Amino acid sequence: MSPTPKTPSRDDRAARDAHAAREPSAAPEQRVALVTGSSRGLGRAAALMLAARGHAVAVHYARGEAAAAEVVREIAAAGGNAQAFGADVADPDACADLIKRVAAELGRLDVLVNNAGVTRDTLALRMKREDWETVIDTDLSSAFHLSKAALRGMLRAGWGRIVNVSSVVALMGNVGQANYVAAKAGLIGLTKALAREYAGKGVTVNAVAPGFIESDMTGGLSDELRDAYLKQIPVGRFGRPEEVAAAIAYLVSDDAAYVNGQTLTVDGGMVMP
Ligand SMILES: NC(=O)c1ccc[n+]([C@@H]2O[C@H](COP(=O)([O-])OP(=O)(O)OC[C@H]3O[C@@H](n4cnc5c(N)ncnc54)[C@H](OP(=O)(O)O)[C@@H]3O)[C@@H](O)[C@H]2O)c1
């Protein structure tokens, strides 16, 4: 364990100053949420659910601009407020810029859901350095850069919620996913560290660990693999994106104010830690 630094760094001072210059926190119906990777899949379901619960939502995409625009239209049609933002979260500067743009366009940022992710599956001995780096940058480092940028505003408001979308494979390991498992396990560690650093200032940080959920990411599995995975799921089916979205919606709500640093598995009972 490395010692805690004694001299406050520039970032420590920035966090302290942000806390000192407190702005009022938003009423639940005025909160703004950014869900990364919400052009499709789990992120899309989370964006729709948070919008239905009254949040203004920043719908974020990388390549799926048209899909993100469709999510924005769907939210608007239901009477909600949303706007689309593009950014490659594997780029740290783009992460900082994304947070700035969301706060500028939507007025504030109260809730951050770090959901964007990719896989580059292969056995470790065949895994190219690029496969490792792409997954670590997109699935893990992005959550650090985005959280760091978002925390300042949350500390000023004295209220914030961060939810990191991990995976059950972070808890059990998986063949052919050394990069993805490491990234998703890293997210759980990041969740616990941030949860200890900022909960006293009104910002809770939690993770969800979905099991096998019907989405593009799992759509490419062979029938043989699907059957093998199904045998390990006590509920007897794959999950739906809305079932993960419901867990995220709970963790970002006022009801979850005393839940901090936790990883909520949404996996039909596949892993019981
Ligand atoms: N599906 C599952 O069974 C499952 C299980 C456990 C955990 N998860 C996790 O849940 C999250 C969502 O999974 P999903 O199944 O919904 O995935 P998905 O359908 O493949 O969607 C991935 C999302 O991430 C975005 N994204 C990918 N690379 C990006 C980048 N470099 N910059 C910005 N955005 C990027 C995509 O944006 P564009 O489409 O716009 O490019 C898309 O919106 C991921 O973190 C995944 O690891 C999923």
PDBQT file of the ligand as one rigid body, heavy atoms in Angstrom, charges set to zero:
ROOT
HETATM    1  N1  LIG A 301     -24.305  -6.837 -22.842  1.00  0.00    +0.000 N 
HETATM    2  C1  LIG A 301     -23.874  -7.504 -21.798  1.00  0.00    +0.000 C 
HETATM    3  O1  LIG A 301     -24.193  -8.677 -21.615  1.00  0.00    +0.000 OA
HETATM    4  C2  LIG A 301     -22.975  -6.842 -20.798  1.00  0.00    +0.000 A 
HETATM    5  C3  LIG A 301     -22.623  -7.558 -19.658  1.00  0.00    +0.000 A 
HETATM    6  C4  LIG A 301     -21.809  -6.965 -18.712  1.00  0.00    +0.000 A 
HETATM    7  C5  LIG A 301     -21.358  -5.682 -18.899  1.00  0.00    +0.000 A 
HETATM    8  N2  LIG A 301     -21.701  -4.998 -20.021  1.00  0.00    +0.000 N 
HETATM    9  C6  LIG A 301     -21.177  -3.640 -20.161  1.00  0.00    +0.000 C 
HETATM   10  O2  LIG A 301     -22.248  -2.757 -20.359  1.00  0.00    +0.000 OA
HETATM   11  C7  LIG A 301     -21.829  -1.671 -21.181  1.00  0.00    +0.000 C 
HETATM   12  C8  LIG A 301     -22.767  -1.553 -22.357  1.00  0.00    +0.000 C 
HETATM   13  O3  LIG A 301     -22.782  -2.795 -23.026  1.00  0.00    +0.000 OA
HETATM   14  P1  LIG A 301     -23.734  -3.068 -24.282  1.00  0.00    +0.000 P 
HETATM   15  O4  LIG A 301     -23.924  -4.524 -24.338  1.00  0.00    +0.000 OA
HETATM   16  O5  LIG A 301     -24.904  -2.171 -24.248  1.00  0.00    +0.000 OA
HETATM   17  O6  LIG A 301     -22.720  -2.644 -25.445  1.00  0.00    +0.000 OA
HETATM   18  P2  LIG A 301     -22.997  -2.217 -26.945  1.00  0.00    +0.000 P 
HETATM   19  O7  LIG A 301     -24.377  -2.549 -27.357  1.00  0.00    +0.000 OA
HETATM   20  O8  LIG A 301     -21.851  -2.800 -27.717  1.00  0.00    +0.000 OA
HETATM   21  O9  LIG A 301     -22.844  -0.612 -26.878  1.00  0.00    +0.000 OA
HETATM   22  C9  LIG A 301     -21.613  -0.041 -26.543  1.00  0.00    +0.000 C 
HETATM   23  C10 LIG A 301     -21.773   1.453 -26.414  1.00  0.00    +0.000 C 
HETATM   24  O10 LIG A 301     -20.482   2.016 -26.083  1.00  0.00    +0.000 OA
HETATM   25  C11 LIG A 301     -20.165   3.041 -27.003  1.00  0.00    +0.000 C 
HETATM   26  N3  LIG A 301     -18.729   3.088 -27.258  1.00  0.00    +0.000 N 
HETATM   27  C12 LIG A 301     -17.917   2.080 -27.638  1.00  0.00    +0.000 A 
HETATM   28  N4  LIG A 301     -16.651   2.544 -27.823  1.00  0.00    +0.000 NA
HETATM   29  C13 LIG A 301     -16.675   3.869 -27.538  1.00  0.00    +0.000 A 
HETATM   30  C14 LIG A 301     -15.696   4.906 -27.529  1.00  0.00    +0.000 A 
HETATM   31  N5  LIG A 301     -14.415   4.674 -27.840  1.00  0.00    +0.000 N 
HETATM   32  N6  LIG A 301     -16.085   6.147 -27.192  1.00  0.00    +0.000 NA
HETATM   33  C15 LIG A 301     -17.363   6.397 -26.875  1.00  0.00    +0.000 A 
HETATM   34  N7  LIG A 301     -18.337   5.473 -26.849  1.00  0.00    +0.000 NA
HETATM   35  C16 LIG A 301     -17.999   4.224 -27.184  1.00  0.00    +0.000 A 
HETATM   36  C17 LIG A 301     -20.924   2.693 -28.273  1.00  0.00    +0.000 C 
HETATM   37  O11 LIG A 301     -21.107   3.893 -29.029  1.00  0.00    +0.000 OA
HETATM   38  P3  LIG A 301     -21.393   3.911 -30.618  1.00  0.00    +0.000 P 
HETATM   39  O12 LIG A 301     -22.350   2.789 -30.928  1.00  0.00    +0.000 OA
HETATM   40  O13 LIG A 301     -22.001   5.252 -30.828  1.00  0.00    +0.000 OA
HETATM   41  O14 LIG A 301     -20.091   3.761 -31.308  1.00  0.00    +0.000 OA
HETATM   42  C18 LIG A 301     -22.221   2.120 -27.693  1.00  0.00    +0.000 C 
HETATM   43  O15 LIG A 301     -23.121   3.163 -27.406  1.00  0.00    +0.000 OA
HETATM   44  C19 LIG A 301     -20.386  -1.964 -21.575  1.00  0.00    +0.000 C 
HETATM   45  O16 LIG A 301     -19.496  -1.302 -20.718  1.00  0.00    +0.000 OA
HETATM   46  C20 LIG A 301     -20.283  -3.466 -21.362  1.00  0.00    +0.000 C 
HETATM   47  O17 LIG A 301     -18.961  -3.868 -21.113  1.00  0.00    +0.000 OA
HETATM   48  C21 LIG A 301     -22.507  -5.551 -20.971  1.00  0.00    +0.000 A 
ENDROOT
TORSDOF 0
